[in-house]
Amino acid sequence: MPDKQKIRLLKLVLTIYKVVVEQRNVWINNLQNWLEKHNPKIELLLGIAALSTLIYTQGFSLNKAELVEVVKYDRWIATTYAIVILIKLFFLKDKKIFIKENAINLLFIFSILVILVVRVFFMDNYQEDNEHWGWSTYIVVVQVIMIVASLDSLANNRSTWLFFTANSTSMIVGSLLFIIVMGTGLLMLPEATLQPINWVDALFTSTSAVCVTGLAPFNISEVFTFKGQLILMFLFQIGGLGIVTLTTFIALTIQKGVKIREEFMIQDMVESDSISSSADILKKIFYITFTIELIGAVALYIAWGDLNLSNTDRIFVSIFHSISAFCNAGFSNFPNGLQGNEFSTDWFSGTIIMLLIIVGGIGFKTYSQVFKRKEKFKRNLCLQSRISINVTIFLIFFGAIGLYITDFNLWNSQPASDSIFQIFFTSITCRTAGFSVVEVGDLSVGSIMMMIMLMYIGGAPNSTAGGIKVTTAYILLKYLKAQITGHNHVHIGWNTIEESSIRRAVIVFMMSILLSFFGLFLLVIAEPLLETEDLFFEFFSAMGTAGLSRGITAELSMFGKLLIALIMFSGKIGLFTLVSLLGENHDNFKYRYPETSILVG
């Protein structure tokens, strides 16, 4: 080889060495930055692909050949996902948080290895399986593992997609709309229903579930399959907690903490006084929520031991009703709801459901304080919690007495124990839950007016309940008393209520009046064939997300159902939140125009 060629070859080797070896750290750093930027998107796309196959296999009736094709498709998704995870773990910058941040990813890799072993050594035995349950189970396991891994990635990288704005109102509203649309599509799947339903009924039911209302245009036990009822249960569980709260909780269980910006958003969601305690409160909300729902499900399972149900059905209906009661959703998957003879006078199961409704309706902040271990919080609850508990107890007895007086003859026509149970159950459930042990259509006009008032007030703030909230009603009464007696400030106990809280209560009240007037005006025009008192009851049941009906939900027109769905959504997000979304913040300029007086009254 000539010397010139040797020199050129040597220069080439030195150049490659300089680029590859000396600048190795630069290349690795650039690769790490690229992975950090694009990995969440790749994992999200793979998670969506896995979710789509899960919906396809579970939402449609497939034969064995079609299932085998899905297995091939999922195999490539799982392999790609595993490669992405391994690359991410290999180039991980901070090794100190390896276990903490990547526990789900490590579990995913281990699960994929187990699945491959099962596929290679055991899945061939299912080739002649006529029911192909082995293939179905295999597909579901693969899909669920990938979806869980995707949720982990979304939670860890939520700042790129969830906390994209400082406006928590827009984020909450947007997340609810997304879940409603997704729920509508899931409920339209062939495997979710025993008979086809139209998109308006699916949208109405999805909205009712996400807004934890309980209104439905049909009997869900007769229309929805087990899969459909399972979808419905997940919808009102997510609706009761909120997708934003749910995602943040997933992230908090994986990470050691959250960013300051996220702390402020969590503080706004849980109505905490300190950003340092907001994350802890959020965790306690979830732990207490699922603990109470589990206790409620076990208690209902015991209470319904004499029903002619298989063990599997008994477990499912217990879980379904426990979540539905605690989230104040009001859905029942029994053929006649809780109005059947075995439930309408059952003190045991009825008391369990009433307690679940009350706890779910007094607010997350209240029961998180009640269950807090520090003794001082057991003796001295904050003012909001005291108002929520005291007004809730007052309204329960006030409603029970009112219902007894307005339907005196109905209650006296049956044993006293049954009447007392049904009166208190109705007083509790009509404020927010939607369950019923009596036929609402048989109650008098006086009882209907009493129930409308209770539904209008609703439950406590920051709870699964709707309505204008008990604290709003209490502050308005105190404000009215202060104005009548000539006081400039509202005092409750040894506390002076801030002007912002009073202003917020007045806005909620005025908005509820305006929404009621225009909503009822449109509803009465759209439904000329239905009784006015029935429409009034249906409207306030939707606005208070109570879910009770006088049996006209199925008779509503398409416009009527869409209007009621909109009212349910408004009641779920809260009227003040709706004003915040529609309005704009303006600077409070320090000037005043000349004062004048106008005769009123």
Residue, then its C-alpha position, 0 to 999 in steps of 0.5 A: m500500500p502506498d504511503k499516501q494511502k496509509i496516511r489517508l487511512l490513518k487520518l480516517v481512523l483518527t477522525i473516526y476515533k475522535v468522533v466516536v470515542e472522544q465525543r462519545n459523551v456528547w453523543i450519549n448526552n444527545l441521545q438521552n435528551w432525545l429519549e427524554k423528549h420523545n419516549p413519552k410520546i412513543e409509550l403513549l402511542l404504544g399504550i393507545a395501540a394496546l388499548s385499541t386492541l383491548i377495546y376491539t377484543q372485548g367490545f366485539s365478538l371475535n372468532k378464534a382466527e381473528l383472536v390469533e391475528v390480534v395475538k400477532y399484533d399484540r406480540w409486536i406491540a409488546t416487543t417494541y414496548a419492551i425494547v423502548i423500556l430497556i433503552k430508557l433504563f439503559f440510558l437513565k441519567d439518575k441512577k439513584i431513582f432507578i428503583k423508585e421511578n422505574a418500578i412499573n417498568l421493571l415489573f413490565i419487563f418481568s411480566i413480558l418475560v413470563i408471558l413469553v414463557v407461557r406463550v412458548f411452552f403452554m399456549d399451544n395447548y389452546q389450539e384446539d380450545n373451542e371456547h378459546w378462553g386461553w387466547s382471550t386471557y392471554i390477549v387481555v393480560v398482554q394489553v392490560i400490562m402495556i396499558v398500565a405501563s403507559l399510564d405510568s409513563l403518562a403520570n411520570n411525564r404529566s407536565t407535558w400533557l396534563f399540567f399544560t396550563a395554570n387554569s385548573t378550571s379548563m383542565i377539570v372541564g376538559s378531562l370530564l368532557f374527554i371521559i364522557v366522550m370515551g364512555t359514550g364510545l365504550l357503551m356503544l360497543p356491541e359487547a356492552t349491550l344486550q340490544p343496540i342503543n342510539w348515540v344520544d342514549a349512550l351519551f346521556t348515560s355516559t354523562s349521567a355516570v361521569c357526573v355521578t347522577g344516576l338518570a338513565p333512559f332505560n333499565i341498565s340491568e336489561v340493556f347492559t351486559f356484564k361488560g357494559q355494567l363494568i364500563l358504567m361502574f368505572l365511569f362513575q368511579i372516575g367521575g366521583l374522583g376526577i381524572v385529574t385527581l386520579t392521574t396525580f394520585i398515580a404519579l404521587t404513588i410512584q414519585k417522592g413528590v410533585k413540582i411546586r406548580e403542581e402543588f398549587m393545582i392540587q391545593d386548588m382541587v382538594e381545597s387545602d390551606s397549605i400547599s405542603s399538605s395538599a399532596d398528603i391530603l390527596k393520597k389520604i382521599f384515595y386511601i380512605t375512598f377505596t377503604i370505605e368502598l371495600i368495607g361497604a362492598v363486604a358489608l353488602y355482600i354479607a347483607w345480601g347473602d339470602l338473595n338467589l345470586s351466584n357467588t360471582d354475581r353477589i360479589f359484583v353487585s356488592i362492589f357496584h352498589s358500594i361504589s355507586a353509593f359512595c360516589n353518590a351515583g345512584f345506579s343500581n344493576f338490580p332489575n327493579g333497583l332498590q324498590g324491590n320487595e327484598f330491598s325496600t324494607d331491608w334495614f341492614s343493606g339500606t343502612i349500609i347504603m345510607l352511610l356510604i351516601i352520607v360519607g361520600g356527600i360530606g366532602f373529602k376534606t371533612y372525612s380526611q380530617v375526621f380520619k386523621r390520626k392527630e387528636k387535635f383534628k378530632r376535637n377541632l374540625c375546621l369551620q367548613s367541616r363543621i358546617s358540612i356535618n351539622v347542616t347535613i344532619f339537620l337536612i336529613f331530619f328536616g327532610a324526613i319530618g317534611l316528607y312524613i308531614t306531606d305524605f302522612n297517609l302513605w306512610n301510615s298505611q304500612p308498618a311504622s318500622d318500614s315507614i321510618f326506614q323509607i322516609f330517612f332513606t328518601s331524605i338522604t338519597c334525594r339530596t344527591a344519591g339517586f337511589s329510591v326505595v319508594e315509587v317517586g311518582d306516587l308521592s304527593v306534590g308537597s313531597i316532590m317540592m320538599m325533595i326538589m329543595l333538598m336536591y337543589i341544596g345538595g351535599a358538601p363542597n369538594s365531595t361527590a355530591g351536586g347542588i349549590k352545596v350546604t355551605t353555600a346555602y348556610i352562608l347565604l342565610k347568614y348573609l341575609k341575616a347580617q343584611i337584615t340586622g344591619h351588620n357589615h360582616v358575616h360571623i359564624g361562631w368566632n369566625t368572620i367569613e371572607e368577602s370572596s366566599i360570600r361573593r362566591a356564594v351569591i354568584v352560585f345562587m344567582m347562576s342557579i336561578l338563571l340556569s333554572f329559569f332558562g333551562l326549565f323554559l326550554l325543557v317545558i317547550a321541548e316536552p309539551l306532552l309531559e307533566t310540568e311537575d315531572l319536568f321540574f323534578e327531572f330538571f332539579s334532579a339533573m342540576g343537583t346530580a341527584g338522579l331521581s326521576r318520576g319515570i319520564t327519562a325514557e320519554l324525553s325527546m332527543f333535545g330534552k335528553l341533550l338538555i338534561a345531559l348539559i344540566m347534569f354536566s353543569g351541576k357536576i363541575g359546579l356553577f361557580t366553576l362554570v362562571s370561571l370558565l366563561g368569564e374573564n379575570h379583570d383587574n380591580f381598579k381602585y376607582r368609584y363612580p358617584e353613588t345613587s339610590i334606586l327604589v327596590g322591593 
